[in-house]
C-alpha cells in the first residue's frame, strides 16, 4: 500500500514549478506587475493590485479603486532520459528493462485571474478586498509513459479570498494587515511499472486561513519603500483514495495529505528619477526550508511518511524601469533572477525545478482620469538540469521468493514559459 500512495503524493507537488516562481509558487498577481517582472511591486502602488503584495500601501488611494484582469501562462516543460528496472533477490538481481523516458510539453496551460478593490474609510484608514491565486497548475505525462510510477498525472488549484485594513500613521509611514481564506483542490494519480493502467488515484479539497502584513515608507513623493511578510500555512487536502495494496488487491479509502505553503517576504524600492523615468526593484525571500517532507494519512491504513524533500530557502532579485512616453502612454520593462529551492540531489521529474531568468515588457494606456488599461508579457527562461530518481517496492515473485523491485530514472528536464496578461483599472 505504501508504494501506491507514495508516487501520487509526490505528483501532487508538481504544480509546474519549472514555469513560474520557484518551487510551486505563482507570482502572477497583476498584468501591470508582469510587464516589469514584478520589480518594486510592494512599493509602486500605481493601481489597486498592490493589495496582492503590500496591504500597507493601499492608503495611497484617496478614492475607491478597482483593478481586475488575468494572466495566461503557456509553459513548455520537456523531459529526456531513460528508466531502468530490475528485481533484486537474496541470490542476485534480474534486470527487466531499460527504456526511453522522454516526454515533451508535460505542463498544462493556465489562466490566472485577479480582482482587487480598495476604498478609503476615512482620511487615514483604508479597506481592501481581493481574489487571486498564489499556487496552482499541474502536469500530465503521456499515456503509457515508462516512468509513470514516479508520478503520472496531477492537478491542483487554489483560490485566495482576502481582506485587508491599512492605516496611515504619518505621511511617512503606513501599515496594513490582511487575512485570507485559501481554498485548494487537487487530483493526482500514477501508473504501475510495466502496466499502462492507473495504480492509484487521490483527490481532495481543503481550506486554510492565512495572514500577511506590510508597511510603506514614503521619505518623499519621489521615493517609496515597501516591506511585506506573508505567513506560511499547511493546507490539508481531504478526500478519496483508490489504489492497489501489496497483495495486488484494489482498495478504496479516505484520508488527507498536508501541502506546505511557505512564508514569503519582500523588500521593494521605487524611485522617480525624472518626471518621465522611474526605477524600481525588489528582493524576495521564500521559506522553502519549511518543505522538509511529505506526510499522508489514510483513515484505515494510518499515517505514512511519504518522502523527504529537504528544500532550502530561495531568493528572487528583480529590477525594472517605467517610462512615461506620452501623457497617456507608459512603457515598462524588467528583469529578474529567480533561484530554485530544490537541491540538485532532490530533483524529480514531478518537480523539475531550476534557476530561471525573467524578461518582461509592458504597456499602460490612460484612457481617462478614471480608466486605465495595462498589458504585459514575460519570457521565463529556465536551465536544463540533470534529474536522478529512484523507486523501490517490496514484492513477491511468482515462485514465492521475496524480492525488491527497483527502478531508476536518469535524465534531464528543461522548462520555459511565456506569460501574457491584461488588466483594467478604474477610479470611482
RAHU-V827263 format. One record per backbone hydrogen bond with DSSP energy under -1.0 kcal/mol. NH is the residue of the N-H (numbers start at 1). CO is the residue of the C=O. E is the energy in kcal/mol with one decimal. If there is no record, write none. Layout:
# RAHU-V827263
NH|CO|E, NH|CO|E
This chain:
# RAHU-V827263
5|1|-1.6, 6|2|-2.0, 9|5|-2.4, 10|6|-1.9, 11|7|-2.4, 12|8|-1.4, 13|10|-1.5, 14|11|-2.2, 17|14|-1.9, 19|16|-2.3, 21|25|-1.2, 25|22|-1.0, 26|134|-3.5, 29|27|-1.6, 34|30|-1.5, 35|31|-1.5, 36|33|-1.6, 37|34|-1.4, 38|33|-3.0, 39|36|-1.4, 43|40|-2.0, 44|40|-1.7, 50|47|-1.7, 51|48|-2.0, 52|49|-1.8, 53|50|-1.9, 54|50|-3.2, 57|54|-1.5, 58|55|-1.2, 60|57|-1.5, 61|58|-1.3, 65|118|-3.1, 66|426|-2.7, 67|116|-2.4, 68|424|-2.3, 69|114|-2.4, 70|422|-2.0, 71|112|-1.6, 72|420|-3.7, 73|110|-3.1, 74|418|-3.1, 76|416|-3.0, 78|414|-2.8, 79|103|-3.6, 80|412|-2.5, 82|410|-2.3, 83|99|-2.5, 84|408|-2.3, 85|97|-2.5, 86|406|-2.1, 87|94|-2.3, 88|404|-2.9, 89|92|-3.7, 92|89|-1.4, 94|87|-3.1, 96|85|-2.3, 97|85|-1.1, 99|83|-2.7, 101|81|-3.3, 103|79|-2.9, 106|77|-2.2, 108|138|-1.1, 110|73|-1.8, 112|71|-3.0, 114|69|-2.1, 115|131|-2.2, 116|67|-2.8, 117|129|-2.6, 118|65|-2.7, 119|127|-2.8, 121|125|-2.9, 122|125|-1.7, 126|166|-2.5, 127|119|-2.9, 128|164|-2.5, 129|117|-2.7, 130|162|-2.5, 131|115|-2.4, 132|160|-2.3, 137|156|-1.0, 139|154|-1.5, 140|106|-2.5, 141|152|-3.3, 145|142|-1.6, 148|145|-1.6, 150|147|-1.9, 151|148|-1.7, 152|189|-1.5, 153|189|-2.0, 154|139|-2.5, 155|187|-2.0, 156|137|-1.2, 157|185|-2.4, 159|183|-2.4, 160|132|-3.5, 161|181|-2.3, 162|130|-2.3, 163|179|-2.5, 164|128|-2.2, 165|177|-2.3, 166|126|-2.2, 167|175|-3.0, 168|124|-2.0, 169|173|-1.2, 170|173|-1.9, 174|216|-2.0, 175|167|-2.1, 176|214|-2.7, 177|165|-2.4, 178|212|-3.3, 179|163|-2.6, 180|210|-2.4, 181|161|-2.7, 182|208|-3.3, 183|159|-2.9, 184|206|-2.9, 185|157|-2.2, 186|204|-2.7, 187|155|-2.6, 188|202|-3.2, 189|153|-2.5, 190|200|-1.4, 192|197|-1.4, 195|192|-1.7, 197|195|-1.4, 199|190|-2.7, 200|190|-1.2, 201|242|-2.6, 202|188|-2.6, 203|240|-2.1, 204|186|-2.3, 205|238|-2.5, 206|184|-2.4, 208|182|-1.9, 210|180|-2.5, 212|178|-2.1, 213|229|-2.6, 214|176|-2.2, 215|227|-2.5, 216|174|-2.5, 217|225|-3.2, 218|172|-2.4, 220|223|-1.1, 223|220|-1.2, 224|270|-2.3, 225|217|-2.7, 226|268|-2.3, 227|215|-2.1, 228|266|-2.2, 229|213|-2.5, 230|264|-2.9, 231|211|-2.4, 233|261|-1.9, 235|259|-2.5, 237|257|-2.7, 238|205|-3.0, 239|255|-2.3, 240|203|-1.5, 241|253|-3.0, 242|201|-2.7, 243|251|-2.3, 245|249|-2.9, 248|245|-2.2, 251|243|-3.0, 253|241|-2.6, 255|239|-2.0, 256|297|-2.7, 257|237|-1.9, 258|295|-1.5, 259|235|-3.0, 261|233|-3.3, 264|230|-2.2, 265|285|-2.2, 266|228|-1.6, 267|283|-2.3, 268|226|-2.9, 269|281|-2.4, 270|224|-2.7, 271|279|-2.9, 272|222|-3.0, 273|277|-1.4, 274|277|-2.1, 278|322|-2.4, 279|271|-2.5, 280|320|-2.1, 281|269|-2.1, 282|318|-2.1, 283|267|-2.2, 284|316|-2.9, 285|265|-2.6, 286|314|-2.2, 287|263|-3.1, 288|286|-2.2, 290|287|-1.6, 291|288|-2.1, 292|290|-1.8, 294|307|-2.3, 296|304|-2.3, 297|256|-2.5, 298|302|-2.0, 299|254|-3.9, 302|298|-2.3, 304|296|-2.5, 306|294|-2.6, 307|294|-1.2, 309|292|-2.2, 311|291|-1.9, 312|341|-2.2, 314|286|-1.8, 316|284|-2.2, 317|337|-2.3, 318|282|-2.4, 319|335|-2.6, 320|280|-3.5, 321|333|-2.5, 322|278|-2.5, 323|331|-2.9, 324|276|-2.4, 325|323|-1.1, 326|329|-1.7, 330|364|-2.3, 331|323|-3.1, 332|362|-2.7, 333|321|-2.0, 334|360|-1.8, 335|319|-2.3, 336|358|-1.6, 337|317|-2.7, 338|356|-2.9, 339|315|-2.4, 346|343|-2.0, 347|344|-1.1, 353|351|-2.3, 356|338|-2.1, 357|381|-1.9, 358|336|-2.7, 359|379|-2.2, 360|334|-2.6, 361|377|-2.4, 362|332|-2.3, 363|375|-2.4, 364|330|-2.8, 365|373|-3.1, 366|328|-2.7, 367|365|-1.1, 368|371|-2.1, 372|425|-2.3, 373|365|-2.5, 374|423|-2.6, 375|363|-2.5, 376|421|-2.0, 377|361|-2.8, 378|419|-2.6, 379|359|-2.5, 380|417|-2.9, 381|357|-2.9, 383|355|-1.5, 385|413|-2.5, 387|411|-2.9, 389|409|-2.2, 391|407|-2.5, 393|405|-2.3, 395|403|-2.7, 397|401|-2.7, 400|397|-2.7, 403|395|-2.6, 404|88|-2.2, 405|393|-3.4, 406|86|-3.0, 407|391|-2.7, 408|84|-2.4, 409|389|-3.3, 410|82|-2.3, 411|387|-2.3, 412|80|-3.3, 413|385|-2.3, 414|78|-2.2, 416|76|-2.0, 417|380|-1.8, 418|74|-2.1, 419|378|-2.6, 420|72|-2.2, 421|376|-2.7, 422|70|-1.8, 423|374|-2.3, 424|68|-2.8, 425|372|-2.7, 426|66|-2.7, 427|370|-1.5, 428|64|-2.8
